[in-house]
Structure formats: C-alpha cells, structure tokens
Amino acid sequence: MQGITIDKESDVVQIKYAVVYAPRRSRGRFAENCVFVVETELDALDEADESKHLYAARVIGPSKSSEGQRIYYLDDWLQPL
C-alpha cells in the first residue's frame, strides 16, 4: 500500500494478518472493530468464513483516521492455496 510508512522498530503501524468483516470487499480501509488480528497467515485462512463475510487479509495498522477512529488499511486479500 503506497503512502503508509511502516516503522519496523515500532509496534504501532505494522503489517499484520487478520480476518476482516467485510460485507463487500471493495473497501480499502476498515474500522478497528471489523478487523480481528491473528498470529499467522494460516490462522487467518483457517478462521475466514465467506458465508459470514469474514475474509482473510494482510492489513496495515492500526492508524488513526482524520475522524479520530483507529483503522486498518488493506494490503492484500489472502487466498487459500
């Protein structure tokens, strides 16, 4: 994702694996309450459930939006092998 600086020495805005609640996968950012961070890519893929609109993803965040909300930006949707 362009425009987001990742500080590898900080634990603030980082690339993480997650399961994202997304009724439509057309969005590029998600409120913190829609993102469930997990340890590994495999965990995200295991917990995804398309029938519940829960999708495995690699996200960047959390970051604070201009409205003061904590958000995550989509880096990429993960696909099962």
Sequence and secondary structure as in RCSB ss.txt:
>XXXX:A:sequence
MQGITIDKESDVVQIKYAVVYAPRRSRGRFAENCVFVVETELDALDEADESKHLYAARVIGPSKSSEGQRIYYLD
DWLQPL
>XXXX:A:secstr
 TT    TT SSSEEEEEEEE SSTT SEEEGGGEEEESSHHHHHHH BGGGTEEEEEEEEEEE TTS EEEEEE
EE    
